[in-house]
């Protein structure tokens, strides 16, 4: 589990946040969060590269060199590719590449890896236990996701008043909203219906929405 996670500073905010969540998820499993850095990467045995096509310099380089085939996801809606690439850059022995066709595709690819290591999308809301491991290894096979058969998918919170205690504990609705959106992304959703507690005039809450 010693691989460093890399994203490109030019990429979308949700991609940066997804990298942070994967680091946290690795920590939930192993007790040690993974290091997260921005490109370029050099002189490391194994890295994880997280990025959106056209917004990650190393992924785009691998594609242009014919070392990462993204034909099945290019221009797609919320698709992603996961593949191991040998010697992706000078001084790097191996990279697990998570490439998205768009920003949410990248995030969904990241969270598919989180599920593979044993972190449920409901780990926080339903208190789903995470199995602890001393060492984390993945048997990665080349994978390309298909476009979702339903374009818009989301959470409908039936009774938001039940979230009042959480909002009061957090001091505002913003942190609760962030947890809701995190769960939606982990579940590969892209819609929130509706949010009667959401104050669209609150810059902090608007900023949370804009991140995805």
Steps between C-alpha positions, in 0.01 A plus 500: 500500500804728467405644161478879474187646341550762229261738329557798272447844652316595177233238564154559646433557870299178532802305370726654765243417765462144372877453533474620859217257571699209355791594725260503796349167394843338482549631853173345616625161376869514594514768771727717278364753255669504162705804403329726244710718269470689175687407184773460388593176670853361512713233664232288664442128460121512474256788460129551442414757233153652518376729225255613237583471131632833378571617854783272616838536331629148577179326394487704179865411431431128547202526265698686233777238521248220450571356845151563639202422278202722578303447178208344690459796737615803300215751472280280718267593781641423846721212385839394629794274425713317757828347389852425619770657282864392529770771499259791448771761560870528581576344836151346539475122486123462485183711509139419572322743266143613567388711203158656458321615186377797705539622856235276657623205298837548666341521845294185433817318395669602824206384711487168315851442634382602849229234481753244376716554809196457725361849569123508454331811357297494824804474731406825679121515478431134582816447707607210276812345653819511292710184520852585617804370316872528575580512130285607209539340157271507197479252213422758232367395163460743211149645527288748305163598642191539283286812489227489767174367358316773695653841437387677818502308827467641847408495866161619619512579870148417611507687832778754529377604844667182626832667411436793736701348785797440270479857369485638853797289603701619198395863548337528157350293222815530287697209652190276484450597136863409432441154649186454288687593182791273592258209540333583167836500321601173665171354376579634149211745511480850356173649624371633832120527532394734659682665790252710697766577760737622231547876501592589142597847619760364740841524325639211707220263400511614137875432496442141616256441213734655242782262597327206332 
